[in-house]
């Protein structure tokens, strides 16, 4: 049933935080579920929206260089950056998950995205 599926998915969400490999597996599974189940999967995507935002912000921090660093510090940061970029292998699956979720919502009138209209994002 749908409630059992949500319970299982929330357990997977907790499981993913233990390693980078698990994060990649979680977003890979989520992208596949989002593609196959479409609007049925939207409540589950909503439950991990904050996680997705945090992961996207993490990717931004790695991919966009900080203008505050001096040239020497920037060069040292770029050397360490390659290692950090390799940790972002979950990013394509995360983007696919969000893509299919937004498409499924758009075909059903956008009620998932507009569910919090009138509320401020904090």
SULQUITA-V488988 format. One record per residue. PSI is psi in whole degrees, -180 to 180 (none if undefined). BURIAL is I if it has 24 or more other C-alpha atoms within 12 Angstrom, else O. Layout:
PSI_BURIAL, PSI_BURIAL
//
This chain:
170_O, -37_O, -37_O, -39_O, -44_O, -40_O, -45_O, -43_O, -37_I, -33_O, -39_O, -37_I, -45_I, -36_O, -35_O, -24_I, -3_O, -19_O, 164_O, -37_O, -40_O, -37_O, -44_I, -44_I, -41_I, -48_I, -30_I, -45_I, -42_I, -40_I, -39_I, -44_I, -40_I, -38_I, -42_I, -39_O, -15_I, -116_I, -23_I, -31_I, -11_I, -43_I, -33_I, -40_I, -38_I, -32_I, -19_O, 14_I, -41_I, -40_O, -42_I, -42_I, -43_O, -41_O, -37_I, -38_O, -37_O, -44_O, -41_I, -44_O, -33_O, -41_I, -26_O, 115_O, 146_O, 132_O, -11_O, -19_O, 143_O, 170_O, -40_O, -45_O, -37_O, -41_O, -41_O, -39_O, -37_I, -33_O, -40_O, -18_O, -36_O, -42_O, -41_O, -37_O, -36_O, -24_O, -6_O, 23_I, -9_O, -17_I, -45_I, -41_I, -38_I, -44_I, -38_I, -41_I, -50_I, -39_I, -51_O, -33_I, -45_I, -37_I, -43_I, -40_I, -39_I, -36_O, -14_O, 20_O, 0_O, 23_O, -29_O, -46_I, -40_O, 8_O, -27_O, 23_O, 140_O, -6_O, 146_O, 139_O, 132_O, none_O
//
